[in-house]
Amino acid sequence: MLTRASIRLRRAVRFWQFVEPTSRAVSGAEGLRLAIGLGELPLVRQATFSLWDSVAAMQQYAYRDARHREVIQLTRREGWYSEELFARFRVLGSSGTVDGRDPLGDNIS
């Protein structure tokens, strides 16, 4: 999963109030193999890259975790983003490690 958003400058402080609790929630999500936050321009252009066991596991977190669901609702209601992208990809192969481990191992499904 790849997400990217340009955060409206006037909404940046409000957005950042929710980053840490949301990061904590995703780190414990069932089926998550890897989650990395990236910043193109510090504070206002953010992206995430995550690997999941399945689409169902990703959707369970995205739409059923109370903290993440709240952030989705706030994002819409308060207009945090001037642009956004949410894209899913199928992993065809991998090589290398992250923090010394292969997040996919031999299981690519």
Phi and psi restraints in degrees (range 20) as a CNS / XPLOR table:
assign (resid 1 and name C) (resid 2 and name N)
       (resid 2 and name CA) (resid 2 and name C) 1.0 -124.6 20.0 2
assign (resid 2 and name N) (resid 2 and name CA)
       (resid 2 and name C) (resid 3 and name N) 1.0 128.0 20.0 2
assign (resid 2 and name C) (resid 3 and name N)
       (resid 3 and name CA) (resid 3 and name C) 1.0 -122.7 20.0 2
assign (resid 3 and name N) (resid 3 and name CA)
       (resid 3 and name C) (resid 4 and name N) 1.0 148.3 20.0 2
assign (resid 3 and name C) (resid 4 and name N)
       (resid 4 and name CA) (resid 4 and name C) 1.0 -149.8 20.0 2
assign (resid 4 and name N) (resid 4 and name CA)
       (resid 4 and name C) (resid 5 and name N) 1.0 140.1 20.0 2
assign (resid 4 and name C) (resid 5 and name N)
       (resid 5 and name CA) (resid 5 and name C) 1.0 -148.4 20.0 2
assign (resid 5 and name N) (resid 5 and name CA)
       (resid 5 and name C) (resid 6 and name N) 1.0 143.0 20.0 2
assign (resid 5 and name C) (resid 6 and name N)
       (resid 6 and name CA) (resid 6 and name C) 1.0 -97.5 20.0 2
assign (resid 6 and name N) (resid 6 and name CA)
       (resid 6 and name C) (resid 7 and name N) 1.0 118.5 20.0 2
assign (resid 6 and name C) (resid 7 and name N)
       (resid 7 and name CA) (resid 7 and name C) 1.0 -88.9 20.0 2
assign (resid 7 and name N) (resid 7 and name CA)
       (resid 7 and name C) (resid 8 and name N) 1.0 129.7 20.0 2
assign (resid 7 and name C) (resid 8 and name N)
       (resid 8 and name CA) (resid 8 and name C) 1.0 -61.3 20.0 2
assign (resid 8 and name N) (resid 8 and name CA)
       (resid 8 and name C) (resid 9 and name N) 1.0 131.1 20.0 2
assign (resid 8 and name C) (resid 9 and name N)
       (resid 9 and name CA) (resid 9 and name C) 1.0 -53.1 20.0 2
assign (resid 9 and name N) (resid 9 and name CA)
       (resid 9 and name C) (resid 10 and name N) 1.0 -42.6 20.0 2
assign (resid 9 and name C) (resid 10 and name N)
       (resid 10 and name CA) (resid 10 and name C) 1.0 -71.3 20.0 2
assign (resid 10 and name N) (resid 10 and name CA)
       (resid 10 and name C) (resid 11 and name N) 1.0 -11.5 20.0 2
assign (resid 10 and name C) (resid 11 and name N)
       (resid 11 and name CA) (resid 11 and name C) 1.0 -106.7 20.0 2
assign (resid 11 and name N) (resid 11 and name CA)
       (resid 11 and name C) (resid 12 and name N) 1.0 -1.3 20.0 2
assign (resid 11 and name C) (resid 12 and name N)
       (resid 12 and name CA) (resid 12 and name C) 1.0 -60.6 20.0 2
assign (resid 12 and name N) (resid 12 and name CA)
       (resid 12 and name C) (resid 13 and name N) 1.0 -44.2 20.0 2
assign (resid 12 and name C) (resid 13 and name N)
       (resid 13 and name CA) (resid 13 and name C) 1.0 -61.7 20.0 2
assign (resid 13 and name N) (resid 13 and name CA)
       (resid 13 and name C) (resid 14 and name N) 1.0 -44.6 20.0 2
assign (resid 13 and name C) (resid 14 and name N)
       (resid 14 and name CA) (resid 14 and name C) 1.0 -62.6 20.0 2
assign (resid 14 and name N) (resid 14 and name CA)
       (resid 14 and name C) (resid 15 and name N) 1.0 -44.7 20.0 2
assign (resid 14 and name C) (resid 15 and name N)
       (resid 15 and name CA) (resid 15 and name C) 1.0 -56.3 20.0 2
assign (resid 15 and name N) (resid 15 and name CA)
       (resid 15 and name C) (resid 16 and name N) 1.0 -50.6 20.0 2
assign (resid 15 and name C) (resid 16 and name N)
       (resid 16 and name CA) (resid 16 and name C) 1.0 -66.1 20.0 2
assign (resid 16 and name N) (resid 16 and name CA)
       (resid 16 and name C) (resid 17 and name N) 1.0 -20.5 20.0 2
assign (resid 16 and name C) (resid 17 and name N)
       (resid 17 and name CA) (resid 17 and name C) 1.0 -63.9 20.0 2
assign (resid 17 and name N) (resid 17 and name CA)
       (resid 17 and name C) (resid 18 and name N) 1.0 -24.2 20.0 2
assign (resid 17 and name C) (resid 18 and name N)
       (resid 18 and name CA) (resid 18 and name C) 1.0 -103.1 20.0 2
assign (resid 18 and name N) (resid 18 and name CA)
       (resid 18 and name C) (resid 19 and name N) 1.0 -5.7 20.0 2
assign (resid 18 and name C) (resid 19 and name N)
       (resid 19 and name CA) (resid 19 and name C) 1.0 -65.6 20.0 2
assign (resid 19 and name N) (resid 19 and name CA)
       (resid 19 and name C) (resid 20 and name N) 1.0 -50.6 20.0 2
assign (resid 19 and name C) (resid 20 and name N)
       (resid 20 and name CA) (resid 20 and name C) 1.0 -63.6 20.0 2
assign (resid 20 and name N) (resid 20 and name CA)
       (resid 20 and name C) (resid 21 and name N) 1.0 -48.8 20.0 2
assign (resid 20 and name C) (resid 21 and name N)
       (resid 21 and name CA) (resid 21 and name C) 1.0 -63.4 20.0 2
assign (resid 21 and name N) (resid 21 and name CA)
       (resid 21 and name C) (resid 22 and name N) 1.0 -34.2 20.0 2
assign (resid 21 and name C) (resid 22 and name N)
       (resid 22 and name CA) (resid 22 and name C) 1.0 -70.4 20.0 2
assign (resid 22 and name N) (resid 22 and name CA)
       (resid 22 and name C) (resid 23 and name N) 1.0 -39.4 20.0 2
assign (resid 22 and name C) (resid 23 and name N)
       (resid 23 and name CA) (resid 23 and name C) 1.0 -62.6 20.0 2
assign (resid 23 and name N) (resid 23 and name CA)
       (resid 23 and name C) (resid 24 and name N) 1.0 -40.2 20.0 2
assign (resid 23 and name C) (resid 24 and name N)
       (resid 24 and name CA) (resid 24 and name C) 1.0 -62.2 20.0 2
assign (resid 24 and name N) (resid 24 and name CA)
       (resid 24 and name C) (resid 25 and name N) 1.0 -43.3 20.0 2
assign (resid 24 and name C) (resid 25 and name N)
       (resid 25 and name CA) (resid 25 and name C) 1.0 -64.1 20.0 2
assign (resid 25 and name N) (resid 25 and name CA)
       (resid 25 and name C) (resid 26 and name N) 1.0 -44.8 20.0 2
assign (resid 25 and name C) (resid 26 and name N)
       (resid 26 and name CA) (resid 26 and name C) 1.0 -68.7 20.0 2
assign (resid 26 and name N) (resid 26 and name CA)
       (resid 26 and name C) (resid 27 and name N) 1.0 -32.5 20.0 2
assign (resid 26 and name C) (resid 27 and name N)
       (resid 27 and name CA) (resid 27 and name C) 1.0 -62.4 20.0 2
assign (resid 27 and name N) (resid 27 and name CA)
       (resid 27 and name C) (resid 28 and name N) 1.0 -24.3 20.0 2
assign (resid 27 and name C) (resid 28 and name N)
       (resid 28 and name CA) (resid 28 and name C) 1.0 -101.9 20.0 2
assign (resid 28 and name N) (resid 28 and name CA)
       (resid 28 and name C) (resid 29 and name N) 1.0 9.1 20.0 2
assign (resid 28 and name C) (resid 29 and name N)
       (resid 29 and name CA) (resid 29 and name C) 1.0 -71.3 20.0 2
assign (resid 29 and name N) (resid 29 and name CA)
       (resid 29 and name C) (resid 30 and name N) 1.0 135.0 20.0 2
assign (resid 29 and name C) (resid 30 and name N)
       (resid 30 and name CA) (resid 30 and name C) 1.0 -66.3 20.0 2
assign (resid 30 and name N) (resid 30 and name CA)
       (resid 30 and name C) (resid 31 and name N) 1.0 133.9 20.0 2
assign (resid 30 and name C) (resid 31 and name N)
       (resid 31 and name CA) (resid 31 and name C) 1.0 89.7 20.0 2
assign (resid 31 and name N) (resid 31 and name CA)
       (resid 31 and name C) (resid 32 and name N) 1.0 -2.7 20.0 2
assign (resid 31 and name C) (resid 32 and name N)
       (resid 32 and name CA) (resid 32 and name C) 1.0 -81.8 20.0 2
assign (resid 32 and name N) (resid 32 and name CA)
       (resid 32 and name C) (resid 33 and name N) 1.0 130.6 20.0 2
assign (resid 32 and name C) (resid 33 and name N)
       (resid 33 and name CA) (resid 33 and name C) 1.0 -103.3 20.0 2
assign (resid 33 and name N) (resid 33 and name CA)
       (resid 33 and name C) (resid 34 and name N) 1.0 -33.7 20.0 2
assign (resid 33 and name C) (resid 34 and name N)
       (resid 34 and name CA) (resid 34 and name C) 1.0 -161.1 20.0 2
assign (resid 34 and name N) (resid 34 and name CA)
       (resid 34 and name C) (resid 35 and name N) 1.0 138.2 20.0 2
assign (resid 34 and name C) (resid 35 and name N)
       (resid 35 and name CA) (resid 35 and name C) 1.0 -141.1 20.0 2
assign (resid 35 and name N) (resid 35 and name CA)
       (resid 35 and name C) (resid 36 and name N) 1.0 128.4 20.0 2
assign (resid 35 and name C) (resid 36 and name N)
       (resid 36 and name CA) (resid 36 and name C) 1.0 -132.4 20.0 2
assign (resid 36 and name N) (resid 36 and name CA)
       (resid 36 and name C) (resid 37 and name N) 1.0 132.7 20.0 2
assign (resid 36 and name C) (resid 37 and name N)
       (resid 37 and name CA) (resid 37 and name C) 1.0 -96.3 20.0 2
assign (resid 37 and name N) (resid 37 and name CA)
       (resid 37 and name C) (resid 38 and name N) 1.0 139.7 20.0 2
assign (resid 37 and name C) (resid 38 and name N)
       (resid 38 and name CA) (resid 38 and name C) 1.0 -130.4 20.0 2
assign (resid 38 and name N) (resid 38 and name CA)
       (resid 38 and name C) (resid 39 and name N) 1.0 146.9 20.0 2
assign (resid 38 and name C) (resid 39 and name N)
       (resid 39 and name CA) (resid 39 and name C) 1.0 -126.2 20.0 2
assign (resid 39 and name N) (resid 39 and name CA)
       (resid 39 and name C) (resid 40 and name N) 1.0 119.1 20.0 2
assign (resid 39 and name C) (resid 40 and name N)
       (resid 40 and name CA) (resid 40 and name C) 1.0 -75.4 20.0 2
assign (resid 40 and name N) (resid 40 and name CA)
       (resid 40 and name C) (resid 41 and name N) 1.0 -52.8 20.0 2
assign (resid 40 and name C) (resid 41 and name N)
       (resid 41 and name CA) (resid 41 and name C) 1.0 -119.1 20.0 2
assign (resid 41 and name N) (resid 41 and name CA)
       (resid 41 and name C) (resid 42 and name N) 1.0 122.6 20.0 2
assign (resid 41 and name C) (resid 42 and name N)
       (resid 42 and name CA) (resid 42 and name C) 1.0 -51.1 20.0 2
assign (resid 42 and name N) (resid 42 and name CA)
       (resid 42 and name C) (resid 43 and name N) 1.0 136.6 20.0 2
assign (resid 42 and name C) (resid 43 and name N)
       (resid 43 and name CA) (resid 43 and name C) 1.0 79.2 20.0 2
assign (resid 43 and name N) (resid 43 and name CA)
       (resid 43 and name C) (resid 44 and name N) 1.0 -31.4 20.0 2
assign (resid 43 and name C) (resid 44 and name N)
       (resid 44 and name CA) (resid 44 and name C) 1.0 -122.0 20.0 2
assign (resid 44 and name N) (resid 44 and name CA)
       (resid 44 and name C) (resid 45 and name N) 1.0 -10.9 20.0 2
assign (resid 44 and name C) (resid 45 and name N)
       (resid 45 and name CA) (resid 45 and name C) 1.0 -128.5 20.0 2
assign (resid 45 and name N) (resid 45 and name CA)
       (resid 45 and name C) (resid 46 and name N) 1.0 107.1 20.0 2
assign (resid 45 and name C) (resid 46 and name N)
       (resid 46 and name CA) (resid 46 and name C) 1.0 -120.8 20.0 2
assign (resid 46 and name N) (resid 46 and name CA)
       (resid 46 and name C) (resid 47 and name N) 1.0 153.4 20.0 2
assign (resid 46 and name C) (resid 47 and name N)
       (resid 47 and name CA) (resid 47 and name C) 1.0 -144.9 20.0 2
assign (resid 47 and name N) (resid 47 and name CA)
       (resid 47 and name C) (resid 48 and name N) 1.0 155.9 20.0 2
assign (resid 47 and name C) (resid 48 and name N)
       (resid 48 and name CA) (resid 48 and name C) 1.0 -130.8 20.0 2
assign (resid 48 and name N) (resid 48 and name CA)
       (resid 48 and name C) (resid 49 and name N) 1.0 148.9 20.0 2
assign (resid 48 and name C) (resid 49 and name N)
       (resid 49 and name CA) (resid 49 and name C) 1.0 -128.6 20.0 2
assign (resid 49 and name N) (resid 49 and name CA)
       (resid 49 and name C) (resid 50 and name N) 1.0 126.9 20.0 2
assign (resid 49 and name C) (resid 50 and name N)
       (resid 50 and name CA) (resid 50 and name C) 1.0 -139.8 20.0 2
assign (resid 50 and name N) (resid 50 and name CA)
       (resid 50 and name C) (resid 51 and name N) 1.0 148.8 20.0 2
assign (resid 50 and name C) (resid 51 and name N)
       (resid 51 and name CA) (resid 51 and name C) 1.0 -116.9 20.0 2
assign (resid 51 and name N) (resid 51 and name CA)
       (resid 51 and name C) (resid 52 and name N) 1.0 133.3 20.0 2
assign (resid 51 and name C) (resid 52 and name N)
       (resid 52 and name CA) (resid 52 and name C) 1.0 -126.4 20.0 2
assign (resid 52 and name N) (resid 52 and name CA)
       (resid 52 and name C) (resid 53 and name N) 1.0 154.9 20.0 2
assign (resid 52 and name C) (resid 53 and name N)
       (resid 53 and name CA) (resid 53 and name C) 1.0 -62.7 20.0 2
assign (resid 53 and name N) (resid 53 and name CA)
       (resid 53 and name C) (resid 54 and name N) 1.0 -34.1 20.0 2
assign (resid 53 and name C) (resid 54 and name N)
       (resid 54 and name CA) (resid 54 and name C) 1.0 -160.3 20.0 2
assign (resid 54 and name N) (resid 54 and name CA)
       (resid 54 and name C) (resid 55 and name N) 1.0 165.0 20.0 2
assign (resid 54 and name C) (resid 55 and name N)
       (resid 55 and name CA) (resid 55 and name C) 1.0 -61.5 20.0 2
assign (resid 55 and name N) (resid 55 and name CA)
       (resid 55 and name C) (resid 56 and name N) 1.0 -40.2 20.0 2
assign (resid 55 and name C) (resid 56 and name N)
       (resid 56 and name CA) (resid 56 and name C) 1.0 -60.2 20.0 2
assign (resid 56 and name N) (resid 56 and name CA)
       (resid 56 and name C) (resid 57 and name N) 1.0 -41.0 20.0 2
assign (resid 56 and name C) (resid 57 and name N)
       (resid 57 and name CA) (resid 57 and name C) 1.0 -65.0 20.0 2
assign (resid 57 and name N) (resid 57 and name CA)
       (resid 57 and name C) (resid 58 and name N) 1.0 -42.9 20.0 2
assign (resid 57 and name C) (resid 58 and name N)
       (resid 58 and name CA) (resid 58 and name C) 1.0 -63.2 20.0 2
assign (resid 58 and name N) (resid 58 and name CA)
       (resid 58 and name C) (resid 59 and name N) 1.0 -44.0 20.0 2
assign (resid 58 and name C) (resid 59 and name N)
       (resid 59 and name CA) (resid 59 and name C) 1.0 -68.0 20.0 2
assign (resid 59 and name N) (resid 59 and name CA)
       (resid 59 and name C) (resid 60 and name N) 1.0 -34.3 20.0 2
assign (resid 59 and name C) (resid 60 and name N)
       (resid 60 and name CA) (resid 60 and name C) 1.0 -58.0 20.0 2
assign (resid 60 and name N) (resid 60 and name CA)
       (resid 60 and name C) (resid 61 and name N) 1.0 -46.9 20.0 2
assign (resid 60 and name C) (resid 61 and name N)
       (resid 61 and name CA) (resid 61 and name C) 1.0 -67.8 20.0 2
assign (resid 61 and name N) (resid 61 and name CA)
       (resid 61 and name C) (resid 62 and name N) 1.0 -51.1 20.0 2
assign (resid 61 and name C) (resid 62 and name N)
       (resid 62 and name CA) (resid 62 and name C) 1.0 -60.6 20.0 2
assign (resid 62 and name N) (resid 62 and name CA)
       (resid 62 and name C) (resid 63 and name N) 1.0 -39.5 20.0 2
assign (resid 62 and name C) (resid 63 and name N)
       (resid 63 and name CA) (resid 63 and name C) 1.0 -113.1 20.0 2
assign (resid 63 and name N) (resid 63 and name CA)
       (resid 63 and name C) (resid 64 and name N) 1.0 -11.3 20.0 2
assign (resid 63 and name C) (resid 64 and name N)
       (resid 64 and name CA) (resid 64 and name C) 1.0 -115.5 20.0 2
assign (resid 64 and name N) (resid 64 and name CA)
       (resid 64 and name C) (resid 65 and name N) 1.0 -16.4 20.0 2
assign (resid 64 and name C) (resid 65 and name N)
       (resid 65 and name CA) (resid 65 and name C) 1.0 -72.1 20.0 2
assign (resid 65 and name N) (resid 65 and name CA)
       (resid 65 and name C) (resid 66 and name N) 1.0 124.1 20.0 2
assign (resid 65 and name C) (resid 66 and name N)
       (resid 66 and name CA) (resid 66 and name C) 1.0 -58.8 20.0 2
assign (resid 66 and name N) (resid 66 and name CA)
       (resid 66 and name C) (resid 67 and name N) 1.0 -41.3 20.0 2
assign (resid 66 and name C) (resid 67 and name N)
       (resid 67 and name CA) (resid 67 and name C) 1.0 -66.2 20.0 2
assign (resid 67 and name N) (resid 67 and name CA)
       (resid 67 and name C) (resid 68 and name N) 1.0 -43.8 20.0 2
assign (resid 67 and name C) (resid 68 and name N)
       (resid 68 and name CA) (resid 68 and name C) 1.0 -69.7 20.0 2
assign (resid 68 and name N) (resid 68 and name CA)
       (resid 68 and name C) (resid 69 and name N) 1.0 -39.0 20.0 2
assign (resid 68 and name C) (resid 69 and name N)
       (resid 69 and name CA) (resid 69 and name C) 1.0 -60.1 20.0 2
assign (resid 69 and name N) (resid 69 and name CA)
       (resid 69 and name C) (resid 70 and name N) 1.0 -40.0 20.0 2
assign (resid 69 and name C) (resid 70 and name N)
       (resid 70 and name CA) (resid 70 and name C) 1.0 -62.0 20.0 2
assign (resid 70 and name N) (resid 70 and name CA)
       (resid 70 and name C) (resid 71 and name N) 1.0 -42.9 20.0 2
assign (resid 70 and name C) (resid 71 and name N)
       (resid 71 and name CA) (resid 71 and name C) 1.0 -63.7 20.0 2
assign (resid 71 and name N) (resid 71 and name CA)
       (resid 71 and name C) (resid 72 and name N) 1.0 -41.2 20.0 2
assign (resid 71 and name C) (resid 72 and name N)
       (resid 72 and name CA) (resid 72 and name C) 1.0 -58.7 20.0 2
assign (resid 72 and name N) (resid 72 and name CA)
       (resid 72 and name C) (resid 73 and name N) 1.0 -46.4 20.0 2
assign (resid 72 and name C) (resid 73 and name N)
       (resid 73 and name CA) (resid 73 and name C) 1.0 -63.4 20.0 2
assign (resid 73 and name N) (resid 73 and name CA)
       (resid 73 and name C) (resid 74 and name N) 1.0 -43.7 20.0 2
assign (resid 73 and name C) (resid 74 and name N)
       (resid 74 and name CA) (resid 74 and name C) 1.0 -64.4 20.0 2
assign (resid 74 and name N) (resid 74 and name CA)
       (resid 74 and name C) (resid 75 and name N) 1.0 -39.7 20.0 2
assign (resid 74 and name C) (resid 75 and name N)
       (resid 75 and name CA) (resid 75 and name C) 1.0 -55.9 20.0 2
assign (resid 75 and name N) (resid 75 and name CA)
       (resid 75 and name C) (resid 76 and name N) 1.0 -46.4 20.0 2
assign (resid 75 and name C) (resid 76 and name N)
       (resid 76 and name CA) (resid 76 and name C) 1.0 -70.0 20.0 2
assign (resid 76 and name N) (resid 76 and name CA)
       (resid 76 and name C) (resid 77 and name N) 1.0 -49.2 20.0 2
assign (resid 76 and name C) (resid 77 and name N)
       (resid 77 and name CA) (resid 77 and name C) 1.0 -64.0 20.0 2
assign (resid 77 and name N) (resid 77 and name CA)
       (resid 77 and name C) (resid 78 and name N) 1.0 -39.6 20.0 2
assign (resid 77 and name C) (resid 78 and name N)
       (resid 78 and name CA) (resid 78 and name C) 1.0 -99.0 20.0 2
assign (resid 78 and name N) (resid 78 and name CA)
       (resid 78 and name C) (resid 79 and name N) 1.0 -2.5 20.0 2
assign (resid 78 and name C) (resid 79 and name N)
       (resid 79 and name CA) (resid 79 and name C) 1.0 61.4 20.0 2
assign (resid 79 and name N) (resid 79 and name CA)
       (resid 79 and name C) (resid 80 and name N) 1.0 52.0 20.0 2
assign (resid 79 and name C) (resid 80 and name N)
       (resid 80 and name CA) (resid 80 and name C) 1.0 -67.4 20.0 2
assign (resid 80 and name N) (resid 80 and name CA)
       (resid 80 and name C) (resid 81 and name N) 1.0 -32.5 20.0 2
assign (resid 80 and name C) (resid 81 and name N)
       (resid 81 and name CA) (resid 81 and name C) 1.0 -109.0 20.0 2
assign (resid 81 and name N) (resid 81 and name CA)
       (resid 81 and name C) (resid 82 and name N) 1.0 142.3 20.0 2
assign (resid 81 and name C) (resid 82 and name N)
       (resid 82 and name CA) (resid 82 and name C) 1.0 -91.7 20.0 2
assign (resid 82 and name N) (resid 82 and name CA)
       (resid 82 and name C) (resid 83 and name N) 1.0 -21.0 20.0 2
assign (resid 82 and name C) (resid 83 and name N)
       (resid 83 and name CA) (resid 83 and name C) 1.0 -155.9 20.0 2
assign (resid 83 and name N) (resid 83 and name CA)
       (resid 83 and name C) (resid 84 and name N) 1.0 152.4 20.0 2
assign (resid 83 and name C) (resid 84 and name N)
       (resid 84 and name CA) (resid 84 and name C) 1.0 -152.0 20.0 2
assign (resid 84 and name N) (resid 84 and name CA)
       (resid 84 and name C) (resid 85 and name N) 1.0 154.4 20.0 2
assign (resid 84 and name C) (resid 85 and name N)
       (resid 85 and name CA) (resid 85 and name C) 1.0 -141.9 20.0 2
assign (resid 85 and name N) (resid 85 and name CA)
       (resid 85 and name C) (resid 86 and name N) 1.0 134.5 20.0 2
assign (resid 85 and name C) (resid 86 and name N)
       (resid 86 and name CA) (resid 86 and name C) 1.0 -132.8 20.0 2
assign (resid 86 and name N) (resid 86 and name CA)
       (resid 86 and name C) (resid 87 and name N) 1.0 118.0 20.0 2
assign (resid 86 and name C) (resid 87 and name N)
       (resid 87 and name CA) (resid 87 and name C) 1.0 -134.7 20.0 2
assign (resid 87 and name N) (resid 87 and name CA)
       (resid 87 and name C) (resid 88 and name N) 1.0 138.5 20.0 2
assign (resid 87 and name C) (resid 88 and name N)
       (resid 88 and name CA) (resid 88 and name C) 1.0 -110.1 20.0 2
assign (resid 88 and name N) (resid 88 and name CA)
       (resid 88 and name C) (resid 89 and name N) 1.0 143.6 20.0 2
assign (resid 88 and name C) (resid 89 and name N)
       (resid 89 and name CA) (resid 89 and name C) 1.0 -133.0 20.0 2
assign (resid 89 and name N) (resid 89 and name CA)
       (resid 89 and name C) (resid 90 and name N) 1.0 152.9 20.0 2
assign (resid 89 and name C) (resid 90 and name N)
       (resid 90 and name CA) (resid 90 and name C) 1.0 -96.4 20.0 2
assign (resid 90 and name N) (resid 90 and name CA)
       (resid 90 and name C) (resid 91 and name N) 1.0 128.3 20.0 2
assign (resid 90 and name C) (resid 91 and name N)
       (resid 91 and name CA) (resid 91 and name C) 1.0 -78.1 20.0 2
assign (resid 91 and name N) (resid 91 and name CA)
       (resid 91 and name C) (resid 92 and name N) 1.0 124.9 20.0 2
assign (resid 91 and name C) (resid 92 and name N)
       (resid 92 and name CA) (resid 92 and name C) 1.0 -99.3 20.0 2
assign (resid 92 and name N) (resid 92 and name CA)
       (resid 92 and name C) (resid 93 and name N) 1.0 -23.1 20.0 2
assign (resid 92 and name C) (resid 93 and name N)
       (resid 93 and name CA) (resid 93 and name C) 1.0 -175.2 20.0 2
assign (resid 93 and name N) (resid 93 and name CA)
       (resid 93 and name C) (resid 94 and name N) 1.0 166.5 20.0 2
assign (resid 93 and name C) (resid 94 and name N)
       (resid 94 and name CA) (resid 94 and name C) 1.0 -154.9 20.0 2
assign (resid 94 and name N) (resid 94 and name CA)
       (resid 94 and name C) (resid 95 and name N) 1.0 159.2 20.0 2
assign (resid 94 and name C) (resid 95 and name N)
       (resid 95 and name CA) (resid 95 and name C) 1.0 -152.1 20.0 2
assign (resid 95 and name N) (resid 95 and name CA)
       (resid 95 and name C) (resid 96 and name N) 1.0 154.1 20.0 2
assign (resid 95 and name C) (resid 96 and name N)
       (resid 96 and name CA) (resid 96 and name C) 1.0 93.3 20.0 2
assign (resid 96 and name N) (resid 96 and name CA)
       (resid 96 and name C) (resid 97 and name N) 1.0 -176.2 20.0 2
assign (resid 96 and name C) (resid 97 and name N)
       (resid 97 and name CA) (resid 97 and name C) 1.0 -135.5 20.0 2
assign (resid 97 and name N) (resid 97 and name CA)
       (resid 97 and name C) (resid 98 and name N) 1.0 163.2 20.0 2
assign (resid 97 and name C) (resid 98 and name N)
       (resid 98 and name CA) (resid 98 and name C) 1.0 -125.9 20.0 2
assign (resid 98 and name N) (resid 98 and name CA)
       (resid 98 and name C) (resid 99 and name N) 1.0 122.8 20.0 2
assign (resid 98 and name C) (resid 99 and name N)
       (resid 99 and name CA) (resid 99 and name C) 1.0 53.1 20.0 2
assign (resid 99 and name N) (resid 99 and name CA)
       (resid 99 and name C) (resid 100 and name N) 1.0 37.1 20.0 2
assign (resid 99 and name C) (resid 100 and name N)
       (resid 100 and name CA) (resid 100 and name C) 1.0 83.0 20.0 2
assign (resid 100 and name N) (resid 100 and name CA)
       (resid 100 and name C) (resid 101 and name N) 1.0 4.7 20.0 2
assign (resid 100 and name C) (resid 101 and name N)
       (resid 101 and name CA) (resid 101 and name C) 1.0 -134.0 20.0 2
assign (resid 101 and name N) (resid 101 and name CA)
       (resid 101 and name C) (resid 102 and name N) 1.0 152.3 20.0 2
assign (resid 101 and name C) (resid 102 and name N)
       (resid 102 and name CA) (resid 102 and name C) 1.0 -86.8 20.0 2
assign (resid 102 and name N) (resid 102 and name CA)
       (resid 102 and name C) (resid 103 and name N) 1.0 111.4 20.0 2
assign (resid 102 and name C) (resid 103 and name N)
       (resid 103 and name CA) (resid 103 and name C) 1.0 -65.6 20.0 2
assign (resid 103 and name N) (resid 103 and name CA)
       (resid 103 and name C) (resid 104 and name N) 1.0 -19.3 20.0 2
assign (resid 103 and name C) (resid 104 and name N)
       (resid 104 and name CA) (resid 104 and name C) 1.0 -102.4 20.0 2
assign (resid 104 and name N) (resid 104 and name CA)
       (resid 104 and name C) (resid 105 and name N) 1.0 -24.3 20.0 2
assign (resid 104 and name C) (resid 105 and name N)
       (resid 105 and name CA) (resid 105 and name C) 1.0 55.6 20.0 2
assign (resid 105 and name N) (resid 105 and name CA)
       (resid 105 and name C) (resid 106 and name N) 1.0 -138.0 20.0 2
assign (resid 105 and name C) (resid 106 and name N)
       (resid 106 and name CA) (resid 106 and name C) 1.0 -93.3 20.0 2
assign (resid 106 and name N) (resid 106 and name CA)
       (resid 106 and name C) (resid 107 and name N) 1.0 3.2 20.0 2
assign (resid 106 and name C) (resid 107 and name N)
       (resid 107 and name CA) (resid 107 and name C) 1.0 -102.2 20.0 2
assign (resid 107 and name N) (resid 107 and name CA)
       (resid 107 and name C) (resid 108 and name N) 1.0 92.6 20.0 2
assign (resid 107 and name C) (resid 108 and name N)
       (resid 108 and name CA) (resid 108 and name C) 1.0 -114.5 20.0 2
assign (resid 108 and name N) (resid 108 and name CA)
       (resid 108 and name C) (resid 109 and name N) 1.0 111.0 20.0 2
